[in-house]
């Protein structure tokens, strides 16, 4: 026997597909995060674990330690992005150990004067109402023009669609 249901629970609204979206370039590197605590501690993490310069992920923790003062400008919180470049997945034509950290949060960081000089933002390919035509156009543009993150690199990975709804 089940307990009687006494509280009404409405069906939640269904998000509509034709809402705002942002399409960015999907960079083939390794997922990374910078954590800034309220007391100013800066830590590095991969997608699954904390990392340190002694137990690193493609040198990201070492880079975070070296740029901790700049990364404090991100402010308290978790800041997710892609660590990419020389020796990491596709490499994007970067050599001699050149690597970059590109933040995912375009709403916060794209065009922001507060972006730390050591960081980048994933390239925005489209911003507007979602449509499959916009998706197709972004894929075609990457295929014919190459990476926006690393101009001249003709084998970009693809796109990410962030749907606001």
Beta strands, then each sheet from edge to edge (+ up, - down):
strand 1: 20-26
strand 2: 30-36
strand 3: 42-46
strand 4: 50-51
strand 5: 77-85
strand 6: 99-103
strand 7: 120-121
strand 8: 124-129
strand 9: 158-163
sheet 1: 8+ 1- 9+
sheet 2: 4+ 3- 2+ 5- 6+ 7+
end
